[in-house]
Amino acid sequence: MTAPRAWELNARISGLWRIGRWGVFAGALVYCTLVLTGVVSYSGIRAEGLVMGDAAAYYYADTPYDWSDSPTGGAPEFRYSPAFLWLVAPLRLLPWELFAALWFAAHVGVLLYLRIPWMLAFPGVVDDAVRGNINTFLALAVVLIVRRTASPLWGAFFLTKVTPGVAVVWHLARGEYREFAAAVAVTAAVVGIGYLLDPQLWSQWFASLFAGQETFPATVAQAVPMPFRVALAAVLSAYAARSGRAWLLPIAIIAAMPGIWTSAFAFLVASVALYNDTQQKVREPAAMADS
């Protein structure tokens, strides 16, 4: 096959792949819309608004850490720090339907920003989007931390999921001690100021963390002791840093999640985005050599 024909074939394959990706995205978007509007059930739940149970926990958290009045059946729901609740406070002024629509749209926006909209069809991302969790948003934080060295964004982990924050050793393994210090300092500042503003609420959050083993719904992952998973995540994060394989960092974060549900695999959004970065760097020198 001559070089021009090979180039044409590659161009056609690339064009079909591009069309296919947008087609997959469109199909996934329609499916999610049908789920959220109650036309299609999800995991046996008929969507009447509360299929977004995680988002509902944020929206209806008028008495955080008191799970007896949960709108999703009394299960323990809101587990993040008061800082998260204060952050979403303006959105909670909106009607629930508008809040839910914007929350879902934000998930889609992350995928579009990372140029991987087709991942909306990935089971972990679908679950995260229709249930309204925040793993897709945290995946974006991982990408920004790696791409922009935006280390203060680690606070988003320490103040929500908590244990995945161990992946901050990424900076230590890379010798980025200033970035590590910034991540810790920003988190400590938020906690300190927040505690001064409402010590009772923050004390309740701390208490809920210590009671997590008894109140957190069991998953298969919890058969592996949390200390072991956190240690594994730290080692894997360090290896990712030292080997230049940033796409392993989200996998380390998944290992350290308190409970590994389907939505936790939305972190693979970051793995794909960071792997694409690596491939782009590989292609750039060749392109420069040809120019």
C-alpha positions as CSV (number, residue, x, y, z in Angstrom):
1,M,0.0,0.0,0.0
2,T,1.4,3.3,-1.0
3,A,1.9,6.1,1.5
4,P,-0.9,8.3,0.1
5,R,-3.4,5.4,0.2
6,A,-2.4,4.5,3.8
7,W,-2.9,8.1,4.8
8,E,-6.3,8.2,3.2
9,L,-7.3,4.9,5.0
10,N,-6.1,6.3,8.3
11,A,-8.0,9.5,7.7
12,R,-11.2,7.5,6.9
13,I,-10.8,5.3,10.0
14,S,-10.2,8.4,12.1
15,G,-13.3,10.1,10.7
16,L,-15.5,7.0,11.3
17,W,-14.2,6.8,14.9
18,R,-15.0,10.5,15.5
19,I,-18.5,10.0,14.1
20,G,-18.9,6.8,16.2
21,R,-17.8,8.5,19.4
22,W,-20.4,11.3,18.9
23,G,-23.0,8.7,18.1
24,V,-22.3,6.8,21.3
25,F,-22.5,10.0,23.3
26,A,-25.8,10.9,21.7
27,G,-27.2,7.5,22.5
28,A,-26.0,7.7,26.1
29,L,-27.4,11.2,26.5
30,V,-30.8,10.1,25.3
31,Y,-30.7,7.1,27.7
32,C,-29.8,9.2,30.7
33,T,-32.5,11.7,29.8
34,L,-35.1,8.9,29.7
35,V,-33.9,7.7,33.0
36,L,-34.0,11.1,34.7
37,T,-37.5,11.9,33.3
38,G,-38.9,8.6,34.5
39,V,-39.6,7.0,31.1
40,V,-37.0,4.3,31.8
41,S,-36.3,2.7,35.1
42,Y,-32.8,2.4,36.4
43,S,-31.6,-0.5,38.6
44,G,-35.3,-1.2,39.3
45,I,-36.0,2.4,40.4
46,R,-38.6,4.3,38.5
47,A,-37.1,7.8,38.2
48,E,-39.6,10.2,39.9
49,G,-36.7,12.5,40.8
50,L,-35.0,10.4,43.4
51,V,-33.2,8.1,41.1
52,M,-30.6,10.9,41.7
53,G,-30.4,9.7,45.3
54,D,-26.9,11.0,45.8
55,A,-27.8,14.5,44.5
56,A,-31.0,14.4,46.6
57,A,-28.9,13.9,49.7
58,Y,-27.0,17.1,49.0
59,Y,-30.1,19.0,48.1
60,Y,-32.2,17.9,51.1
61,A,-29.4,17.9,53.7
62,D,-31.2,20.4,56.0
63,T,-30.0,18.3,59.0
64,P,-26.6,17.0,57.9
65,Y,-25.4,13.8,59.6
66,D,-28.9,13.1,61.0
67,W,-29.9,10.4,58.5
68,S,-33.2,9.4,60.1
69,D,-35.1,11.9,57.9
70,S,-33.3,11.0,54.6
71,P,-35.6,11.5,51.6
72,T,-34.1,8.4,50.1
73,G,-35.5,5.9,52.6
74,G,-33.6,6.7,55.8
75,A,-30.3,5.4,54.6
76,P,-27.2,7.3,55.7
77,E,-26.6,9.7,52.8
78,F,-24.8,13.0,53.3
79,R,-21.3,12.2,54.4
80,Y,-19.2,15.1,53.1
81,S,-17.8,18.0,55.1
82,P,-19.9,21.1,55.8
83,A,-17.7,22.9,53.4
84,F,-19.3,20.9,50.5
85,L,-22.7,21.8,51.8
86,W,-21.8,25.5,51.9
87,L,-20.4,25.3,48.4
88,V,-23.6,24.0,46.9
89,A,-25.8,26.2,49.1
90,P,-26.7,28.6,46.2
91,L,-27.8,25.7,44.0
92,R,-30.0,24.5,46.8
93,L,-32.1,27.6,46.5
94,L,-33.3,26.4,43.1
95,P,-36.3,24.0,42.6
96,W,-35.2,20.4,42.9
97,E,-35.9,19.7,39.2
98,L,-33.7,22.5,38.1
99,F,-31.0,21.5,40.6
100,A,-31.0,18.0,39.3
101,A,-30.9,19.1,35.6
102,L,-27.9,21.4,36.3
103,W,-26.2,18.7,38.3
104,F,-26.5,16.2,35.4
105,A,-25.5,18.9,32.9
106,A,-22.3,19.5,34.9
107,H,-21.4,15.8,34.5
108,V,-21.8,16.1,30.7
109,G,-19.9,19.4,30.7
110,V,-16.9,17.7,32.3
111,L,-16.8,15.0,29.6
112,L,-17.1,17.6,26.9
113,Y,-14.3,19.7,28.5
114,L,-12.0,16.6,28.6
115,R,-13.0,15.7,25.0
116,I,-14.2,12.3,25.9
117,P,-18.0,12.7,25.7
118,W,-18.4,9.1,24.6
119,M,-17.5,8.0,28.1
120,L,-21.1,8.9,29.2
121,A,-21.9,5.4,27.9
122,F,-19.4,3.9,30.3
123,P,-21.3,2.1,33.2
124,G,-19.4,3.9,36.0
125,V,-20.0,7.3,34.4
126,V,-23.7,6.6,33.7
127,D,-24.2,5.6,37.3
128,D,-22.4,8.6,38.6
129,A,-24.4,11.0,36.4
130,V,-27.9,9.6,36.9
131,R,-27.4,9.1,40.7
132,G,-25.8,12.5,41.0
133,N,-22.6,11.6,42.7
134,I,-19.4,13.7,42.5
135,N,-16.9,11.2,41.2
136,T,-16.9,12.7,37.7
137,F,-16.2,16.1,39.2
138,L,-13.3,14.7,41.3
139,A,-12.0,13.0,38.2
140,L,-11.7,16.4,36.6
141,A,-9.9,17.6,39.7
142,V,-7.3,14.8,39.2
143,V,-6.7,15.9,35.6
144,L,-6.3,19.5,36.6
145,I,-3.9,18.5,39.4
146,V,-1.7,16.7,37.0
147,R,-2.0,19.0,34.0
148,R,-1.9,22.3,35.9
149,T,-0.2,21.2,39.2
150,A,-3.4,22.5,40.9
151,S,-2.5,20.9,44.2
152,P,-5.0,22.8,46.3
153,L,-7.7,20.7,44.6
154,W,-6.7,17.8,46.8
155,G,-8.9,19.5,49.3
156,A,-11.9,18.4,47.3
157,F,-11.0,14.8,48.2
158,F,-10.1,15.4,51.9
159,L,-13.3,17.3,52.4
160,T,-15.6,14.7,50.7
161,K,-14.4,11.1,50.2
162,V,-11.5,11.6,52.6
163,T,-9.4,8.4,52.2
164,P,-8.7,8.8,48.4
165,G,-6.8,12.0,49.4
166,V,-3.9,9.7,50.2
167,A,-3.0,9.9,46.5
168,V,-1.5,13.3,47.4
169,V,1.7,11.4,47.8
170,W,1.9,11.9,44.0
171,H,3.6,15.2,44.8
172,L,6.0,13.7,47.4
173,A,7.1,11.0,44.9
174,R,7.8,13.7,42.3
175,G,9.7,15.9,44.8
176,E,7.0,18.6,44.6
177,Y,7.1,19.4,48.3
178,R,5.7,22.9,47.9
179,E,2.6,21.5,46.1
180,F,2.2,18.9,48.8
181,A,2.4,21.6,51.5
182,A,-0.1,23.7,49.5
183,A,-2.6,20.8,49.4
184,V,-2.4,20.2,53.1
185,A,-2.4,23.9,54.0
186,V,-5.5,24.8,52.0
187,T,-7.4,21.8,53.4
188,A,-6.4,22.7,56.9
189,A,-7.4,26.3,56.4
190,V,-10.8,25.3,55.2
191,V,-11.3,23.0,58.1
192,G,-10.0,25.6,60.6
193,I,-12.1,28.4,59.4
194,G,-15.2,26.2,59.0
195,Y,-14.8,24.9,62.5
196,L,-14.6,28.5,63.9
197,L,-17.8,29.3,62.0
198,D,-19.8,26.3,63.1
199,P,-17.9,24.0,65.6
200,Q,-21.0,21.9,66.3
201,L,-21.6,21.0,62.6
202,W,-18.0,20.2,62.0
203,S,-17.8,18.1,65.1
204,Q,-20.8,16.1,63.8
205,W,-18.9,15.5,60.6
206,F,-15.8,14.3,62.4
207,A,-18.0,11.9,64.5
208,S,-19.7,10.6,61.4
209,L,-16.2,9.7,59.9
210,F,-15.2,7.7,63.0
211,A,-18.6,5.9,62.9
212,G,-18.2,5.2,59.2
213,Q,-17.3,1.5,59.6
214,E,-20.7,0.9,61.3
215,T,-22.9,3.1,59.2
216,F,-21.4,2.7,55.7
217,P,-23.3,0.1,53.5
218,A,-21.1,-2.9,52.9
219,T,-19.6,-3.5,49.5
220,V,-17.4,-6.3,48.2
221,A,-14.4,-4.0,48.4
222,Q,-14.8,-3.7,52.1
223,A,-13.8,-7.3,52.5
224,V,-10.3,-5.9,52.0
225,P,-9.4,-3.9,55.1
226,M,-9.3,-0.1,54.6
227,P,-5.7,0.3,55.9
228,F,-4.5,-2.1,53.3
229,R,-6.4,-0.4,50.5
230,V,-5.1,3.0,51.5
231,A,-1.5,1.7,51.7
232,L,-2.0,0.2,48.2
233,A,-3.3,3.5,46.9
234,A,-0.3,5.3,48.3
235,V,2.2,2.9,46.7
236,L,0.4,3.0,43.4
237,S,0.3,6.8,43.4
238,A,4.0,6.9,44.1
239,Y,4.7,4.5,41.3
240,A,2.5,6.5,38.9
241,A,4.5,9.6,39.8
242,R,7.9,8.0,39.5
243,S,7.1,6.1,36.3
244,G,5.4,9.0,34.5
245,R,2.1,7.0,34.3
246,A,-0.3,9.6,35.5
247,W,-3.2,7.5,34.2
248,L,-2.6,5.1,37.1
249,L,-3.4,7.8,39.7
250,P,-7.2,7.6,39.3
251,I,-7.0,3.8,39.7
252,A,-5.1,4.4,43.0
253,I,-7.9,6.7,44.1
254,I,-10.5,4.0,43.3
255,A,-8.6,1.5,45.5
256,A,-8.8,4.0,48.5
257,M,-12.5,4.7,48.1
258,P,-14.5,4.0,51.3
259,G,-17.0,2.0,49.3
260,I,-16.4,0.9,45.8
261,W,-19.7,1.2,44.0
262,T,-20.2,1.3,40.2
263,S,-20.1,5.1,40.2
264,A,-16.5,4.9,41.7
265,F,-15.3,3.8,38.3
266,A,-16.2,7.2,36.9
267,F,-12.6,8.1,38.0
268,L,-11.5,6.2,34.9
269,V,-12.6,9.3,33.0
270,A,-9.4,10.9,34.4
271,S,-7.4,7.8,33.4
272,V,-8.5,8.1,29.8
273,A,-7.9,11.8,29.7
274,L,-4.4,11.5,31.2
275,Y,-3.6,8.5,28.9
276,N,-4.6,10.6,25.9
277,D,-2.2,13.3,27.1
278,T,0.6,10.8,27.1
279,Q,-0.3,9.7,23.6
280,Q,-0.4,13.3,22.4
281,K,3.1,13.9,23.8
282,V,4.3,10.8,21.9
283,R,2.8,12.1,18.6
284,E,4.0,15.6,18.9
285,P,7.8,14.9,18.4
286,A,7.0,12.9,15.3
287,A,4.9,15.7,13.9
288,M,7.6,18.2,14.6
289,A,10.2,15.9,12.8
290,D,8.0,15.8,9.7
291,S,7.5,19.5,9.6
